[in-house]
Amino acid sequence: MIRTLIADDEPLITAGIRTVLESAGDIEVVAVAADGREAVRAAHRHRVDVALLDIAMPVLDGLAAAAELAGPRVVLLTAFGDADNVRRAVRQGVAGFVLKTCAPDELIRAVRAAHAGHAYLSPAVARQVLDLAAPGAGEHGRERERDAADRLAALTAREADVLALVAQGLSNAEVARHVHMTEASVKTYVSRILAKLNCANRVQAALLLRDAQSSG
């Protein structure tokens, strides 16, 4: 069972999310919280695997709470899919970002993906993430692109091939079929790539690749 925490300051939304998640069969909601500070305490107390946090919460918002959670993987749930929140979430290395308007099965997929160690972005958010990777303006943008190219130079040709497929949003199984490797081998490659690039998840690695490509 995936031990999950729900943190939202609206009781009706919390109850609805709980009903959706527990209908999955492999997800157990072990704690709920009404603010970010309470969420941090509950996550540690209940040994949570995945913390589903609303961004707009009192006392401590979802992103600030996520920064204090070292153990659980964090999925951010928000009604505000604005670029600033997406940027902060991606840079912090959260495992998922979904909108409150998402379908119930998407919410379940996000929790499962986070638990499996993958990043999950709602399709409604994915466009904004790609926009973050657009070529930067001015010297700051050029510095970011040069830094990305330097970091990717550490990858082997095979690792670069795997990263290119990961950046397209392919799962490990799909990557394995493209490069004629086992899924277990791809998982090992992805872990090695993230370590070399000092990226917290696949989304950050994909953004780094886009920056490097912009510099070329």
C-alpha positions in Angstrom: 0.0 0.0 0.0 1.1 3.5 -0.8 0.9 5.5 2.5 -0.4 8.9 1.5 -1.0 12.3 3.2 -3.5 14.8 1.9 -3.0 18.4 2.9 -5.7 21.0 2.0 -7.4 23.7 4.0 -10.8 22.9 2.4 -12.4 19.8 4.2 -14.8 19.0 1.2 -11.8 18.9 -1.2 -9.8 16.7 1.3 -12.8 14.3 1.6 -13.2 14.1 -2.2 -9.5 13.4 -2.8 -9.5 10.8 -0.1 -12.4 9.0 -1.7 -10.7 9.1 -5.1 -7.4 7.8 -3.8 -8.8 5.0 -1.6 -10.9 3.7 -4.5 -7.6 2.8 -6.2 -7.0 -0.2 -3.9 -3.3 0.3 -3.6 -3.4 3.7 -1.9 -4.1 4.2 1.8 -4.7 7.7 3.2 -3.0 7.6 6.6 -3.2 11.3 7.5 -4.8 14.6 6.5 -3.8 18.1 7.4 -5.3 21.6 7.0 -2.1 23.6 6.7 1.5 23.1 5.7 3.0 23.0 9.2 0.5 20.3 10.3 1.3 18.4 7.0 5.1 18.3 7.8 4.4 17.0 11.3 1.9 14.4 10.1 4.1 13.2 7.3 7.0 12.4 9.7 4.7 10.9 12.3 2.9 8.5 10.0 5.9 7.5 7.8 4.2 8.8 4.6 5.3 7.6 1.2 3.6 10.3 -0.8 2.4 13.7 0.4 -0.3 15.3 -1.7 -0.1 19.0 -0.9 -2.2 22.0 -1.9 -0.1 25.0 -2.7 -2.4 27.6 -1.2 -2.5 26.7 2.5 -2.3 28.8 5.6 0.7 28.9 8.1 3.0 27.2 5.5 2.2 26.9 1.8 2.6 23.7 -0.1 5.9 24.6 -1.7 7.4 25.7 1.7 6.1 22.5 3.3 7.6 20.4 0.4 11.0 21.9 1.1 10.9 20.6 4.7 9.9 17.0 3.7 13.0 14.9 3.2 11.3 11.5 3.1 8.0 11.5 1.3 7.7 12.2 -2.4 5.6 15.3 -3.0 2.8 15.8 -5.4 1.5 19.4 -5.5 -2.2 19.9 -6.1 -3.4 23.4 -7.0 -6.0 25.4 -8.7 -3.3 27.9 -9.8 -1.3 26.5 -12.7 0.8 29.7 -13.1 4.3 29.8 -14.3 5.8 30.9 -11.0 4.4 28.0 -9.1 5.5 25.5 -11.8 9.0 27.0 -11.8 9.3 26.8 -8.1 8.0 23.2 -8.0 10.3 22.0 -10.7 13.4 23.7 -9.2 12.6 22.1 -5.8 12.4 18.7 -7.4 8.8 17.8 -6.4 7.6 14.5 -7.8 4.4 15.7 -9.4 2.3 18.7 -10.2 -1.5 18.4 -10.9 -4.4 20.8 -11.1 -7.5 20.5 -8.9 -9.5 20.2 -12.1 -7.8 17.0 -13.1 -9.7 13.7 -13.6 -9.8 11.2 -10.7 -7.6 8.7 -12.6 -5.0 11.3 -13.3 -4.7 12.0 -9.5 -4.2 8.3 -8.9 -1.6 8.0 -11.7 0.3 11.0 -10.1 0.5 9.3 -6.7 1.6 6.0 -8.2 4.2 7.6 -10.4 5.6 9.6 -7.4 5.8 6.4 -5.3 7.6 4.6 -8.1 10.2 7.4 -8.2 9.0 9.1 -11.4 8.0 12.7 -12.0 4.4 13.3 -13.1 3.2 16.5 -14.6 -0.5 17.1 -15.5 -0.9 17.6 -19.2 -2.3 21.1 -18.3 1.0 21.9 -16.6 3.4 20.3 -19.1 3.1 23.2 -21.6 4.3 25.6 -18.9 7.2 23.3 -18.0 8.3 23.3 -21.7 8.0 27.1 -21.7 10.4 27.2 -18.8 13.0 25.5 -21.0 12.6 28.0 -23.8 15.8 29.9 -24.7 16.6 32.5 -22.1 16.9 36.1 -22.9 20.1 38.0 -22.1 23.3 37.0 -20.4 21.5 35.1 -17.6 19.9 32.9 -20.2 23.1 32.3 -22.0 24.9 31.4 -18.8 22.2 28.8 -18.0 22.5 27.3 -21.5 26.3 27.1 -21.2 26.0 25.5 -17.8 23.6 22.9 -19.1 25.9 22.0 -22.0 28.8 21.6 -19.7 26.9 19.3 -17.4 25.6 17.2 -20.2 29.1 16.7 -21.5 29.7 14.3 -18.6 27.3 11.8 -20.1 28.3 8.9 -22.3 26.8 8.6 -25.7 24.4 5.8 -24.5 23.3 7.9 -21.5 22.7 10.9 -23.8 20.5 8.6 -26.0 18.5 7.5 -22.9 18.1 11.1 -21.7 16.8 12.2 -25.1 14.0 9.7 -24.9 13.3 10.5 -21.2 13.0 14.1 -22.2 10.2 13.2 -24.6 8.2 11.9 -21.7 8.7 8.2 -22.4 8.5 5.7 -19.5 11.3 3.3 -18.6 9.5 0.5 -20.5 9.1 2.7 -23.6 12.7 3.8 -23.5 13.8 0.1 -23.1 12.0 -0.8 -26.3 13.7 2.1 -28.2 17.2 1.3 -27.1 16.8 -2.5 -27.0 17.6 -2.8 -23.3 15.8 -4.3 -20.3 13.6 -2.0 -18.3 15.8 -2.7 -15.3 18.8 -1.5 -17.2 17.1 1.7 -18.3 16.2 2.4 -14.6 19.8 2.0 -13.7 20.8 4.4 -16.6 18.2 7.0 -15.5 19.5 6.9 -11.9 23.1 7.3 -13.1 22.1 10.2 -15.4 20.3 12.0 -12.6 23.3 11.6 -10.3 25.7 12.9 -13.0 23.6 15.9 -13.8 22.7 16.6 -10.1 19.0 16.6 -11.0 16.3 15.6 -8.5 14.0 14.0 -11.1 13.4 13.4 -14.8 11.7 16.7 -15.3 14.8 18.6 -14.2 16.9 16.5 -16.5 14.6 17.2 -19.4 14.8 20.9 -18.8 18.6 20.8 -18.6 18.7 19.0 -22.0 16.4 21.7 -23.5 18.7 24.4 -22.2 21.7 22.7 -23.6 20.0 22.3 -27.0 19.2 26.0 -26.9 22.9 26.8 -26.5 23.6 24.9 -29.7 
